[in-house]
C-alpha cells in the first residue's frame, strides 16, 4: 500500500531550547555544571511523513522528542500540533492531545508494567480515556493480531515474551488510541539485528495501513535512511543538516555528517575509520570554544577562522538540503570550493 504524504504540517517545532543545570546548596544555590541539551531547534513534520532525528550520544535528540511529548518542558520555543500550540496548554487540555500522539521507547521491558498482564498493558490507555473494559479488551485482542502476536497469549506477563515480542506489545499499546503521530525513540536499538528488521517492517506496514506520521529517533544513519523520508542531523543540541534521507546519506554537506557516516564500521575497516572515530570521541568533551563560534569547530577537519568567530545558520543548498556551516556562505573565499565540491573535484 502506497503511503500518502500531505503538504500540511502536522507538527511544527519552533526555536526549542532546553538547558539542564546541576546546582548545589539548599539556601545559596550554586551552579556547578550546565548542559545545553537542545539549542534553538526548528523543523516541520508533514502528515503521513517519516522524519528521522539522528545524532550521537548526547546530541539532544531524545530530549527534543520528550519536549515534543511534553514529558519535560522546554525553556523556550513552541511546539504546534495540527495548528495549535501545545507547549503552554493547561494539563486538562493537554490530556486531550495525548490521544493524538504516542511514543514507543527503546527498551520494551522497561516501558511495560511487569506487574500487569499484556492485556492490562494494552488496555490501560483506553481505560484512562473512558473506554468500557469489555470494549477495551476486544480492542487489545485485535491489536495483538495487528502487530503479529497470538491473542491467546494476552493474559501472560511481559517477562514471558522475548524482547521483539515485548516491543510489538509496546507498539500495540501505542496504537490503542489511534494516534496520528507516533514518536519512535530508538525503537530497535535494544533488539537483535534479525528482530530489528521484523519490527521496522512492521512499523512500515502499520504506517501505510493507518497513514500515521512518524518521528524516528536513532543514532543509526543506515536505519534512518531506510525508514525515513527526511533526515535531521543533530550535534550537541544543534541542528546541523536536514534534507532528503538518500541525499543526506549519499551527499552529506556538513563535515560532522560526513564524519558521522565515516564512523560506520565495515568488515574491512581502515585507518580513516579509526582517525574519524577517535576525533568524534574527543568531540564528546571538546576543548573550550568561543561561545560565538561553531560548536563543531574544535574537531572539524575543515575548520576556518570564521568558524571560531560566529555561529553558522541553516542555509538551503541546490540539492534541497539545509546546512549550518560557514563553508556554504556566498563569499569569494568559498565560491570556488562550492563549485568544485558540486562537480565532485573535492570530497
Buried (B, 14 or more C-beta within 10 A) or exposed (E): EEBEBEEEBBBBBBEBBBBEEEEEEEEEEEEEEEBBBBBBBBBBBBBBBBBBBBBBEBBBBBBBBBBBBBEBEBEEBBBBBBEEEBBEBEEEEEEEBBBBBBBBBBBBBEBBEEEBBBBBBBBBBBBBBEBEEEEBBBBBBBBBEBBBBEBEBBEBBBEEBEBBBBBBBBBBBBBBBEBBBBBBBBBBBBBEEEBBBBBBEBBBBBBBEBBBBBBBBBBBBEBBBBBBBBBBBBBBBBBBBBBBBEBBBEBBBBBBBBBBBBBEEEEEEEEEBEEBBEBBEEBEEEEEBEEEBBBBBBBBEBBBEBBBEEBBEBBEBEBEBBBBBBBBBEEEEBEEBBEEBEEEEEE
